[in-house]
């Protein structure tokens, strides 16, 4: 009987081990992006390898013109509770940024995705792209390269209730307008070798069993099946 007890214990351990799993991370490319300026003008950045720009900042010097940008994501496929999220934006093209060090901040947008993506001139939307709840910032940008922002708790709460049209607004929040050029994202990488240029990576607690865990689960089920057959066998058949 000792061997039966040992086998039964091993089966329970295998089943318990099969519960081990990793959190799941999914990365989404923007379905739309672009900018609005302080005069209400706007332009779309064609998403993907042919992206033009998603300009943000103050340009040209002496004009008083400023630009805020936006990104729209369809995250309807997210499963589980959101644990963390990161926004990655390509700013690696030639002449991509000027006038650093800069602080680039992102936040909530109250206008619906359809309105932001409509290409209708709007000073209201320009203001909205910089006037919402702060989601995060990158400080001290002083050279071209990817801008990576870890989104805060307010963003995670908003993501949890979002669906096909989650909009993030962005602005160069520092330095304040001083009549000089301070801008980002004028010429993102267009080589197409990096996949989507605007990416939102979301990590959830939707677990994915590791391959080893699946094997342990199979062994545990086989062993428990053996014991179930032994327990239901008629008396006098088996020892």
Beta strands, then each sheet from edge to edge (+ up, - down):
strand 1: 21-29
strand 2: 32-37
strand 3: 42-44
strand 4: 56-58
strand 5: 66-73
strand 6: 82-89
strand 7: 102-107
strand 8: 134-141
strand 9: 147-150
strand 10: 166-174
strand 11: 182-184
strand 12: 198-209
sheet 1: 1+ 12- 6+ 9-
sheet 2: 3+ 2- 5+ 4- 11+
sheet 3: 3+ 2- 5+ 10- 7+ 8-
end
